[in-house]
Amino acid sequence: MTLLPGMRLKAPIRIRLHIVVLLAGVWLAVAGFLTWDYHQELQSGARQSATLSKSLATHAEQVLDDAERLGHIIEETVRTYGINATLHSFLPSQNTEQQLILQLSLVDTSGRLRSSTTPDFQAIDLSDREHIKTHLNNEA
């Protein structure tokens, strides 16, 4: 390459250096934005998880309170009407999607099923079941 009078060789190098600096700046800005966005998404996920956790805890507490109240009402009914009391009135609707309690059963002190909301239930011996044995042995 021949240089004409008045031409300088360093000018193309400066232009290239500016382009490299500009491109590096753009890439750094993009990397910075991606890092910031990543951290924002993590924080947002943590906030949403905390909100969901709080909502589930509140719902669980409310369901357990309702179950405890229902237990007290059933206890009073059994004291009044005996172990063979009818339980169907304690399940308010037939819509099982919205119903929190799907079945109620009463088991006597010997482990026999005495009353249930299950249609056509039969009084069967449940004393061999682990969850019934726990209550019969006063382990609960």
Number of C-alpha atoms within 10 A of each C-alpha: 3 5 8 7 6 5 9 9 8 8 10 10 10 11 11 11 12 12 12 12 12 12 12 12 12 12 12 12 12 12 12 12 12 12 12 12 12 12 12 12 12 12 12 12 12 12 12 12 12 12 12 12 12 12 12 12 12 12 12 12 12 12 14 12 12 14 14 12 12 14 12 12 13 18 13 12 15 16 11 10 10 11 16 14 16 18 18 15 8 14 16 9 12 9 9 10 8 9 12 11 14 14 13 14 13 20 20 15 12 12 18 17 20 18 20 20 17 13 7 7 12 12 13 11 14 16 19 10 10 10 12 18 16 12 13 16 9 8 8 9
